């Protein structure tokens, strides 16, 4: 099953627009996991198992694994999600962006080595740097558009041809790059007005929306700005607020409670 089809099925099956980001920080792990060689895998696997029926996707952030020499644990985690929770898509958050020959290798890494269902990519180098990912027709390609960080405005809000750069990216992806229907966009919850503008430009294209929780994005404003007419279309990401809801041995149960609370808060405004 391709990424977009899996995502739509997960929206319906779990009645959820919540995406849980997997950004493991061993310094924040419960004491019983400290010092274990497989701590990252064990921590993330417990979070996944506790929340899988409450989410529409999981989003591991590759730097949090690579910096800890834990790429093998990332492979094992994605394999675990696919085997134990089939139908929940995995988005590898790597924000790749390089020339075509290098992009081909990044695509192999994401889709063949890690077996992710989708990948975040940077459009700054243009279509030829994105094309190698689109060659994997069943995989999602999630393009940075209007990011949640304050510094994103340094470039994304620049005017070009009478409109903002993020608007140009949104329209370009929707009208020219999305030939196989596999694209999505990253648009931050911290900018609901721009989120609404992107939705206007791209129709029902899925949007990955970081920025609620620790970054301060408002759930009601996010949902009302970004939902489609069917009340879907969003992958609203929460990472730290779910992962570190508890610091004891019951951390997975605390994560489940936080995920349920967030999913239900999102659903109140759909």
N, C-alpha and C positions, 0 to 999 in steps of 0.2 A: 504494500500500500504506500502511495506517495505521501510526502510530508503534509500537503494541504488537506488531503483527504483524511489523514490520521488526525490532524488538528481539529477539523470540523467534527469528526466523530467523538473526539475527547470533549469538546465543548458540550455536546449533547449528552454523552454518557455520564459525565461527572457533574453536569450542570455548573460548569466552572470556566471562568476566564483567567484564573490564577495560574501563573507560571512561577515555580519556585526556583530561584537561583542557587546554585551549589558553589559557594565561594569559601572553601574550607580554610580556616586559619587555626593551625594547631595550638597557638597560644591561647585560644579561647575554648579549647576542648575540655570536657569534664575530666576530672582528675584520674578516673579509672582508665582513660585512653592515653594519657600522657606517656610518652616514651615508647609506645608500641610502633613497630615498623609498619603495620597496616592500619594505623590510626585514621588516616584520611579516608580510606575505603570504608572502614567500619562506621565512622561517623556519618558519612554521606549515605551509605547504604541504609542505615537506620532511619535517617530523615526521609529517604525515598519511600521505604516500606510503610512509614507512618502516615505519609501524606498522599500517596499515589492516587487514591480515590477522590481526592479533593482538588486536583490540578488538571490543567489542560496540556502542560508541558513541564519538563525540567530543563534547566539551563546551567550546565557546568561551565565555569570560567577557567580557561586553560592555564592562565598565569598562576592561579592558586595551586595548581597541581605541578606545573613545570618548575616553579621556584622551589618546591619542596622535593624535587626529583621523584615525583609520584605519577609520571605519565602512565606507568603500568597499572597503577591503581585507578586512573581515569579510564583506561581501556576496560578494566574489570567492572567498574561501576556502570559504564554504558551497557556492557554485556548483561549485567544484572538487571538493569531496567528493562531491556528488551526481552529477557527471558521471563522475569517475574511479573512484569507489568506491561505486556504487549499492548500496543495501541497508544501508549503515551509517548509522544515524540520527544526526542532529545535534541536540544539546540546547543551546539558548541559555540560558546562566546569567545571568539578569538580576534574579531575585527581585522581580518587579513586584508591586505591591499598591496600588491606588487605587480611587476611586469608579468606578461603571460606565461613565460617558461617557469618562473618561480611560482606563480599562482597555480600552475598545474600540479606542482608538488604539494602546495598547501591543500589543494583539493583532495589529492590522494591521502594526505595525512588525516584530514577531517572525515572523509567519507569511506576510505578503505581501511586505514589503520584503526581509527577510533570508532568508525561506523556510526557517526552522528547522523541524525535525520535532517539537520539544517545547520547552517553556519552563518555567523555575522561577518559581513565584509564591508570594507571601506571603498567608496566610489571615487575617491579623489583622483585616481590615475585613469579613470575612464573605462569604457566598455571592454576593451581588450584585456584589462586586468580582472574583469568580472566573468568574462565568457567561460574560462575553464571550469568554474563552479557550476554554471548553467548547463554544461555538458552532461552533468549527472541529473537526468531529467526527473528522477523521483525524489530528489533532495531539495530542501528549501534553501533559498539564498536571501538572507535578511540584510538589507542595505542600510547603512547609517544615513539618517536624514536630518532629524532635529533632535540632537542628543540632550540628555537631562542635565549635564554639567553646565555651570555658568559660563565657562570659557568656550562652549560650543558656539556662542553668539559671535565670537571673534571672526569666524568665517561663514558660518551657516546663515547669518543674518545680513550678510553683505548683499547689496543690490546688484543685479546683473540683468540687463535688458528690461528694466522696469519692474523686476520682482526679486524676491529674496532667493538666495542660493538654495536654501532647503526646499523652496517651492519648485525650483527648477529640477532638483534631484527627484522629488516625488513624482513630478509629471514625466520625467525622462524614464524612470523605472517603470511606471504604470503603462506608458504608451509605446516604448521601444524595447526595453530590456526584458519585459515579462512575457516573452513569446511563448514560453511553455507553461505559463500560469503558476510558476513556482516561487515567485518573488514575494517578499514582505519588506516592511520598512521598520526601522527603529525610530520612535518618536517619544520624547520624554514626557512623563506626567507633570513635570515642573513647568510645562508651557502649554496649558490647555487650549489657549486660543490658537496656537500653531498646530496643535493636534487636530482641532476641528477643521482647520484649513487643509491639512494633509488629507483628512478623511474626505473632504469635498473634492479634492483633486484626484484621488485614486479609487473612488468607489468602494467596493467591498474587499479590497486587498487586506490581508491580515497585517496588523500592526503590533510589533513588540514594544511594550511600554514600560521602561524602567522608571524609577524615581519615586514610587510611593514608599511609605515606611520611613526608613532612616534618612532618605533624601528630601522628605517633606511634601511630596506630591499629594494632592487631595483626591481621594477616591471618587467622590461624587462628581467633581469637575472632570476627572479623567474619563469616567464611564460616559457621561453625557456628551462629552466632546468627541469621543472616539468610537462609540458603538455604531454598528450598522443598523439598518432598519429592522433586521431580525434580532437585534440585541446581542450580537456576537462580534466577531471581527477583531478581538483584542486578545493579546497575551500580556496580562498585567503582571509584571515581575516584582516579586518581593524576595530578598535574599536574607540580609542580616536579621530582620525582624522575625523571620521564621527560624532560621538556623540557630540563633542564639537566644531564643525565647526562654530557654532553661539552661542551667550550667551544671546540674547534677546528673546522676545516673538516669533520671527520668527525662533527659533532654529531648528524646524523640516524642514522648507524649506531650511535652510542652510545645514542641514544634507543630504537632498535629493540631493542638488547640489554637495556636496562632494562625495556622493555615486555614482552619475552618472559620475562624472569626473574620479573616480577610476575605475569603471566598464569599461568605454570607454578606459582608459589607458591600462587596462589588455587586452582588446579585440584587441588593435592595434598589439599585439605581438602573438596572438593565431595562 
